[in-house]
Amino acid sequence: MLSPPRTNVTAPAASPGSDALVAYLKLSGSRPFRSGPRVRSGAVFGGELLALGLRAAAACAPHDVLPHSLHAFFLRGGDGAPALVADVTPVRDGRSLRVREVSISAGAGERCRIVVSFHRAEDRDDYAAPPPLAPDPDGPGPWRDDPFTYLDDSLPFDVRHVSAPTSAADPATVRFWARTRGQLPAEPVLHLCAQAMASDMRTGVAAAAPLKAPWGGAISLDHVMWFHRPIRADEWFLVDIRPHSVAAGRGLVAGSVYAPNGTLGASFGQELLVRPG
């Protein structure tokens, strides 16, 4: 169960808020679905694809199961389409597991292929790795000035970047607090969609962090995410991203999503092409 939401939060006038996210994820038509207006203008952000794929898959699954994993392949970039189309194919319907495949397109080209697996939760033993160190999101920090703040402003999140390194053990970690600008409805899938969107933020920065030579950019190849426990996305959640490998022009990062009380909500990974500067 999700905890109660916070109140009295408004979005900056120039930036999208939770209402823009909800409108984008309001599907119209029947399979294939059409999204609402995209959250941001310009090139399609990978996190938008992840959120839409998760939402469309959930629309074609029973209400008594929730997503436990997402596997996405980014197939094609492109300019900004005002809306996206998501076509869902049932793959498996077992007693406790359901699988849906989603193809997301814009115009004549397929942008992303996503497989989402659903599971009916079971009452079993519980363990999670402890959360990393991070200052209170409502405290004075220290917070890091981030050169990519303009990207945050185009997405529906308040973001606070933790000064790095926080310890000698993880000098190349990207770490930030995020929450939607405004309250989300109680529907658990919407909170998972918001976390999926946020998990694609700064993955390129994390992948290039260990490099000594200047880097010129990164292109996401694929993304995987596992949802462990329900946490609210309209409350602060901590995104911790660590570089795992850089080889043959590809970088691999691993990340986690935590609630302020240390609850591990999700884990994710992404591989990217890392381009030299």
N, C-alpha and C positions, 0 to 999 in steps of 0.2 A: 504494500500500500504506500502511496505517496504521502508525504507529510503535508500539513496545511500550507497554503501559499502566503507570501508576504503581501503587504498592501501598500498603497500610496507611492507607487513607482510610475514615473512617466518617462516617455522616450524623448530624447532631444529632437527638436523640430526638424533638423536636417538629416536625421538618421532613421532607418527603419526600426520598428519595434516589434513586440510579440504579435501585434495585430497583423503586421505584414507577413510574418511567418505563417500564422494561421490561415490567412487568405491564400497564400501560395500553396499550402498543403490541402486546401479545400478542392477536392477532385470533382470534376464535372463529367457527365456522360457515363456510359458503361464501358467495359473493356473494349478498346483502349481508353484510359482515362486522360483527361487534359488537366494540367495544373492550373492554379490561379496565377495572377501576375507574379513574375519572378521577384525575389527579394531585392536583388541588385540589378543595375543595368550593366551593359558591357558584356564582356566574355563570361560564359557560364562558369561559375565556381564549382569545383568538384563537390564541395559540401552540399550544394543545392541538389546535386544529383543523388547523393547518398540519402538525404532527407526525403526526397520525393520517392525514391525507390522503396524505402522502408515503409512510407505511408501507403503507397499503392499496394504493396504486398500485403500489408495488414488489412487493407480493405477487402481482400479476397481470402482471408483466413477466418476461422471461427473466433468468436469473442473471448473464449475461455483459454486461449493460448496467447503468449506474447513472444516477440522476437528474442531469440537468444544469440543469433549470429548473423552476420552480413558479410558477403564476399562480393566485391565490386571490381570490375575491369573498366578502366577509362579507355574508350576506344577512339574517340575523335574529339578534338577541340572545336573551336569555331566562334563566330561572333555571337552577340547576345540576341537570342530569340525571346520574344515577350512572354511566351509560355512554352511548356514542354509537354510531350505526350509519353505516357507510361502504359505499356502493354504487359499484362501479367499472365503467366502460364503456370497452372498448377503442376507440380512435379511429384509431390508425395503427399499422401493423406493417411498417416498411420494413427494409432490410438493415442500416442502422446506427442508425436512429432509431425509437423506439416512443413513442406518446403514449397516456396514460390519463386519463380524466375521472372525478373522484370527487365524489359528492354525500354530504355528511355531514348527518345529521338526528338529532333527538332528539324523541321524542313524535311529534306530527303535523306538525312544521315542519322545513323544510330550513334548516340553519344556515349552510352554506358550500358553495360549488362551487369545486373545485380542478382545474386541468389540470396534469399532470406530464409532462414530456418526458424520455425516456431516450436516452442516446447511448453507443455503444461507443467507448471512448477511443482516440485516435490518437496516434502518436508524431510530434509536430510541434514547431516552435519554441515557446519559452515566454517570456512577459513578464508582469510584474505591476507595478502602481504601488507605490511604497515605502510601508511602514506608517507610521502617525502616531506621534508621540512618546507614550510611556506608561511609567511606572515598572515595575520588575520586580514581577510579581504576588506573588512570595514575599518582597519587600522591605518596608521601612517606609513606603513611599508617597512623597508625601502622598496620603491617601485622603480622599474626601469623605463627610461624613455625609449620607445620602440620606433624605428624608422618606417615601419609598415602600418602605422596607426590609421592611415587613410583607408586601408583595407578593413580594419575593424569598424570604421564609421559607415561602411557600405553594407554591413551585416547587422542582424538584429540583436547584438550582444553588447553589454557593458563589459569591458575587458581591463584587467589590471595585470601588467607584466611583472613577474617577480624578478628582482635583481639576481643575476647569475654571475658566477657560480654561488650556490647556497652552501656548498661544502667542497672540499678538495676531491671528494669521491665522484662528483658528477659535474665537472667543469664545462661540459658541452651540452647541458640540458636546457631545453626550452620549457618554461613553466609559466602558466598564467591562470588567473581566476577569470571566469566568465559567468554571465547570467543573461537571460533574455531581458530586453528593455520592456518590462511590463509583465503582468501575470499571464500565464498560459492556462487554458482549460485543464481540468483534472484528468483528462484522458491520458493514460500512461504512454501510449505510442507517440503522442506529440512531444513529450519530454525526451523520449529516445531519439526522435527525429532531430530535435535541437542539439542534443549531444553529438549525434553523428555529424551534423553540419559543423559544429565547433571542432571536431576531431581532425578536420582537414585544414585547420588554420596553423600556419607556421611549420608544417611538416618539411617544407623545402629548407627553411632556415635551420631546422634541427639536423637534416641530412648533411648540410654543408658545413656545420659547425666545426667538425674535426679537421677540415681541410686547411692547409697552409696557403695554398694559392687562391687568388680571388676567384669567385664563382659568379657566373652570369645569369643563373636561374635554374629552375627545376621543373620537370614535367611529371605529374603523377601518372603512374602506370596502373597500380591496383591498390586496393584498400580492403582490409579485413577488420571486423569489429565484433567483439563478444560482449553481450549485456548480462551482467551478473546479478545486480540488485537494483531495485527502483530508487532513483534519486530525482529530485526536482531540478529542472533546467531553468526555472525562473527564480531559483535561489542560487547563490554562488556555488560553482563547482570548479574544482582544480583540474586543469589539464597539464599533464606532465609528459613530455616527449623527449626521448633519448635516442641518439644515433647508435645503431647497432652494427652497421657495416657500410663501408664505401669501397666499391671495387668494380672494375670494368665499366666505369661510367655510370654505375647505378648506386643509389644510396638506399639503405633500409633503416627505418625508424620504428621504434616501439613506444607505445604510449598508454597512459592510464587516465581514468576520470574518477575523481574522488569528491564526495560531499565534504562540507566543512568539518563534520564530526569524524572524518576518517573512513567513512563507508566507501568501499571500492565499488563504483557503479558499473564501470566498463573497462575493457582493455582493447587496444587496437594496434594495427601495424600498417605501414604503407611503404611501397617501393617506388622510387622516383628515378628518372634520368637526371643526373646532376651535370649541368653545362658549365664549362670554364668561362671565366670572365673575358 
